[in-house]
Amino acid sequence: MSGLSAAYALAASHNLTNYTIIEAQPYLGGRLHSVPFGSNPSAAGAPYIIEAGANWVHGLANNATGAVNPVWELVQAFGLRTTRSADGVPEAFSRKGRVDIGRAWEDWRAAWDRFLTLGRERQRRGLGDMTARAGLRIAGWEPGDYIRRSVEFWNFDMESQQSPDESSWFEIANNHYYTYHGFSDEEHLVHDPRGYVTVATGPYFSLPKEKQGTLVLGRPVTELRYSPEGVAARLADGGVVTADYAICTFSVGVLQSKAVTFHPALPRWKSDAIDGFSMSTYTKIFLQFSARFWPQSEYQLHASPRRGFYTQWQSLDAPGVLEGSNILFTTLTDEESVRVEGLSDAEVREEVLEVLRGMYGPENVSDVTAFYFHRWNSNPYTRGSYSNWPASYLPASQKNLRAALSARLLFAGEATSYEYLGFLQGAHLEGRKAAESIAHCLREGGARGCLGQDWFEDILAGQGTKQQWQRRELQD
Ligand SMILES: Cc1cc2nc3c(=O)[nH]c(=O)nc-3n(C[C@H](O)[C@H](O)[C@H](O)COP(=O)(O)OP(=O)(O)OC[C@H]3O[C@@H](n4cnc5c(N)ncnc54)[C@H](O)[C@@H]3O)c2cc1C
């Protein structure tokens, strides 16, 4: 998303067309990945298009401020089909049938509101960050049993992909605030036969051919050399592409994997910023059945004693979505995602069916006619799904994650966005911003500071203030 947004901004807003897009995979879109799946009986058995990567527009428009999510603008500009996702209590099942999660859900909602308010209030007062787990506890949430742990997983991990124990309280609250208050609290599921990837590829391919630069597909970069004079990218096949400026949009997972080497080696302020961040995995496992046996509602929750074990189920055969498709998907995150990536498709399929037999009764589960999931963590060009902010990471470090090297090699992507980390709007806006910086530098002849970025040589530990000593009462 970031790279194509940058290309579009360079060409459409600045008439800068002498650029090259280098993509390792044989297709564009990266973590926007629309794939054919199963068969559609009402289209002579042609496949449906499903989204293995990003699927929702999170946050649409704020009528009070006029702020509109730029991804929502793109979805509307291309007329992509969407349906608003339900946000109420999902129907819930354990391995022995229906369970009641109403009370746990109500308690979560109340604690979550307090978590968000307290998180923002504490930042205003200058207090230090803690884990989201600590924040939830302070807000009154206790995940005392497996029903409550499932409700917590559904509402927390299904967004952050990591548990509250691994996430920052303050930055989770901020991230939520910028998208769900800044735009709106609505979420729209995209289910268009052209694929959600259209929001990235559509604007680029709408440029006249002579403004589309050079597109290099299926050729991974293995080395990036940077200096105040420019950047040289060496490709796996030995080719070299040189440029005055370059934007690196690899995910944090790819940067952490060290698959691309930098010359000179990354300075410590940069490598710490990369290694200190978190990237996790979100895995959607799709199944098409010969007949639908699950409820008509969009969502179903599976409450398991094992946290995050096939907790969320989503029907694409829901009203207004791919009705009549008999397609269902379930989502795993983090450790569970990595675990299933190590299994064969047949093993995962059997495990998934066993869960469904428990939820709905073995006699009701119909035949599987199609099965698919993408291994985001093993994919060397993603190494996970999107980033997450760990509690120990300071905003100053994220500035370093984004900062250019030698004022020539820029970094952009969802992870460099402070406000919209993880989301498509973050990737889109960061790509555009990087393009604006380069356009500015080219106009200014590369003048010092033209990129408009700052960074920190050292990230200092937060220091306590108003030190007080506990006085020991003297006996005599
Ligand atoms: C399963 C999943 C679900 C998601 N759900 C949502 C959602 O519902 N809503 C939402 O807003 N966001 C969602 N996201 C996040 C969203 O997809 C990302 O934030 C966004 O697509 C990231 O865009 P990017 O440009 O930063 O990175 P990428 O899309 O990763 O682009 C980087 C590109 O660099 C390429 N690359 C990597 N290494 C090399 C190399 N060595 N040489 C050359 N090229 C290389 C990659 O192939 C890739 O195309 C989801 C992501 C996943 C994976």
The ligand as an SDF file (V2000), in Angstrom:
LIG
                    3D

 53 58  0  0  0  0  0  0  0  0999 V2000
   -4.1030  -11.0520    7.6610 C   0  0  0  0  0  0  0  0  0  0  0  0
   -4.1060   -9.5540    7.7050 C   0  0  0  0  0  0  0  0  0  0  0  0
   -5.2630   -8.8710    8.0380 C   0  0  0  0  0  0  0  0  0  0  0  0
   -5.2850   -7.4880    8.0620 C   0  0  0  0  0  0  0  0  0  0  0  0
   -6.4630   -6.8380    8.2910 N   0  0  0  0  0  0  0  0  0  0  0  0
   -6.5300   -5.4950    8.1140 C   0  0  0  0  0  0  0  0  0  0  0  0
   -7.7900   -4.8300    8.0550 C   0  0  0  0  0  0  0  0  0  0  0  0
   -8.8500   -5.4750    8.0870 O   0  0  0  0  0  0  0  0  0  0  0  0
   -7.7960   -3.4650    7.9230 N   0  0  0  0  0  0  0  0  0  0  0  0
   -6.6460   -2.7370    7.8470 C   0  0  0  0  0  0  0  0  0  0  0  0
   -6.7200   -1.5070    7.7720 O   0  0  0  0  0  0  0  0  0  0  0  0
   -5.4370   -3.3550    7.8430 N   0  0  0  0  0  0  0  0  0  0  0  0
   -5.3630   -4.7010    7.9550 C   0  0  0  0  0  0  0  0  0  0  0  0
   -4.1580   -5.3490    7.8690 N   0  0  0  0  0  0  0  0  0  0  0  0
   -2.9420   -4.5390    7.8030 C   0  0  0  0  0  0  0  0  0  0  0  0
   -2.6850   -3.9730    6.4060 C   0  0  0  0  0  0  0  0  0  0  0  0
   -2.8070   -5.0000    5.4670 O   0  0  0  0  0  0  0  0  0  0  0  0
   -1.2990   -3.3850    6.4030 C   0  0  0  0  0  0  0  0  0  0  0  0
   -1.2240   -2.3600    7.3810 O   0  0  0  0  0  0  0  0  0  0  0  0
   -0.8890   -2.7610    5.0660 C   0  0  0  0  0  0  0  0  0  0  0  0
   -1.3050   -3.5150    3.9710 O   0  0  0  0  0  0  0  0  0  0  0  0
    0.6190   -2.6180    5.0620 C   0  0  0  0  0  0  0  0  0  0  0  0
    1.0440   -1.9570    3.9010 O   0  0  0  0  0  0  0  0  0  0  0  0
    2.5830   -1.5770    3.7390 P   0  0  0  0  0  0  0  0  0  0  0  0
    2.7090   -0.8690    2.4610 O   0  0  0  0  0  0  0  0  0  0  0  0
    3.0650   -0.9230    4.9830 O   0  0  0  0  0  0  0  0  0  0  0  0
    3.3580   -2.9810    3.6950 O   0  0  0  0  0  0  0  0  0  0  0  0
    3.2720   -4.2030    2.6650 P   0  0  0  0  0  0  0  0  0  0  0  0
    1.9010   -4.3830    2.1470 O   0  0  0  0  0  0  0  0  0  0  0  0
    3.8860   -5.3530    3.3890 O   0  0  0  0  0  0  0  0  0  0  0  0
    4.2120   -3.7470    1.4810 O   0  0  0  0  0  0  0  0  0  0  0  0
    5.5900   -3.9700    1.4880 C   0  0  0  0  0  0  0  0  0  0  0  0
    5.9680   -4.6360    0.1820 C   0  0  0  0  0  0  0  0  0  0  0  0
    7.3740   -4.8940    0.2020 O   0  0  0  0  0  0  0  0  0  0  0  0
    7.5980   -6.1090   -0.4710 C   0  0  0  0  0  0  0  0  0  0  0  0
    8.8990   -6.6500   -0.0490 N   0  0  0  0  0  0  0  0  0  0  0  0
    9.2390   -7.2080    1.1290 C   0  0  0  0  0  0  0  0  0  0  0  0
   10.5340   -7.5780    1.1240 N   0  0  0  0  0  0  0  0  0  0  0  0
   11.0260   -7.2170   -0.0810 C   0  0  0  0  0  0  0  0  0  0  0  0
   12.3090   -7.3260   -0.6900 C   0  0  0  0  0  0  0  0  0  0  0  0
   13.3350   -7.8930   -0.0640 N   0  0  0  0  0  0  0  0  0  0  0  0
   12.4700   -6.8430   -1.9580 N   0  0  0  0  0  0  0  0  0  0  0  0
   11.4280   -6.2540   -2.6200 C   0  0  0  0  0  0  0  0  0  0  0  0
   10.1910   -6.1420   -2.0910 N   0  0  0  0  0  0  0  0  0  0  0  0
   10.0000   -6.6160   -0.8370 C   0  0  0  0  0  0  0  0  0  0  0  0
    6.4440   -6.9900   -0.0330 C   0  0  0  0  0  0  0  0  0  0  0  0
    6.2420   -8.0720   -0.9170 O   0  0  0  0  0  0  0  0  0  0  0  0
    5.2920   -5.9950   -0.0150 C   0  0  0  0  0  0  0  0  0  0  0  0
    4.5690   -5.9930   -1.2230 O   0  0  0  0  0  0  0  0  0  0  0  0
   -4.1050   -6.7500    7.7990 C   0  0  0  0  0  0  0  0  0  0  0  0
   -2.9430   -7.4180    7.4410 C   0  0  0  0  0  0  0  0  0  0  0  0
   -2.9460   -8.8130    7.3650 C   0  0  0  0  0  0  0  0  0  0  0  0
   -1.7230   -9.5210    6.8950 C   0  0  0  0  0  0  0  0  0  0  0  0
  1  2  1  0
  2  3  1  0
  2 52  2  0
  3  4  2  0
  4  5  1  0
  4 50  1  0
  5  6  2  0
  6  7  1  0
  6 13  1  0
  7  8  2  0
  7  9  1  0
  9 10  1  0
 10 11  2  0
 10 12  1  0
 12 13  2  0
 13 14  1  0
 14 15  1  0
 14 50  1  0
 15 16  1  0
 16 17  1  0
 16 18  1  0
 18 19  1  0
 18 20  1  0
 20 21  1  0
 20 22  1  0
 22 23  1  0
 23 24  1  0
 24 25  2  0
 24 26  1  0
 24 27  1  0
 27 28  1  0
 28 29  2  0
 28 30  1  0
 28 31  1  0
 31 32  1  0
 32 33  1  0
 33 34  1  0
 33 48  1  0
 34 35  1  0
 35 36  1  0
 35 46  1  0
 36 37  1  0
 36 45  1  0
 37 38  2  0
 38 39  1  0
 39 40  1  0
 39 45  2  0
 40 41  1  0
 40 42  2  0
 42 43  1  0
 43 44  2  0
 44 45  1  0
 46 47  1  0
 46 48  1  0
 48 49  1  0
 50 51  2  0
 51 52  1  0
 52 53  1  0
M  END
$$$$
